[in-house]
């Protein structure tokens, strides 16, 4: 039978070749590769030497078919260019490397169908962990299917690592209210994704706590982009309801809002105060520096990987905030 060839036309080295070079049986080489069977130190050394000499590469697909993992951590993200996501990605990649895993990054463009498809694919490929970053869709169908895949990935249930999203929005809105603002525009509301919905909830809860009615005209729906912040504030300043402060759903939205405020000839914070959410590096680079809610991006990524890879160890919680 013809054997598979390497990319340059050479025959690919097989486990049989390694066994022959090391002078051991094929099952012995398999035990060394699996790492979960007792093998004499001298025998293990011979097998590993043979693997190096033959430049043997483990067939990950075959290992997956045999029930082993692929030593892979899959990282699913909407947009890898967004500062919020790429800083979490650094944490995921750093911890995956520490754990001896390869980090595979998959972008979904915020498409729930794409997210589900990638999760299913990673399950089929026996990934050690699947890290899904960002607010999930609130649609019932999405939640049902994602729950199904989460249970398939881990019979004990998936591990949830999150920060107090609503609490952060409550704290920032409370800060603005405490310094006297009563007309605060919130930019980036959405009923479709949990992140936006939770931040609006925190905004509303703070108003309730201070006894200040919420003007729903000041809660503006939109995406978390700089262009949305710019166009929305330009419109509000031209013909919208009055406001003295802006709470942007993200720092990127805040950056666009600040540009529109400046172009209108107004001063920040003397005429209009602006606050953001996420504390990405941009927040300290713009002028004036942006007041924002800090999110521990890299620790979120690291913790997610640790929780997933060590999920069966004693003391590992299923839900970390």
Secondary structure, DSSP 8 states (H G I E B T S, - for coil): ----B-TTS-B---HHHHHHHHTS-HHHHHHHHH--S---HHHHHHHHHHHHHHT----HHHHHHTT---SEEEEEES-TTSHHHHHHHHHHHHHHHHTT-EEEEEE-TT-HHHHHHHHHHHHHTT-SEEEE-S--B--HHHHHHHHHHHHHH-TT---EE---HHHHHHHHHHHHHHTT---EEEEEE-SSBHHHHHHHHHHHHHHHHHT----GGGEEE--S-HHHHHHHHHHHHHHS---SEEEESSHHHHHHHHHHHHHTT--TTTT-EEEEEE--THHHHSSS--EEEE--HHHHHHHHHHHHHTTTSTT--SEE-
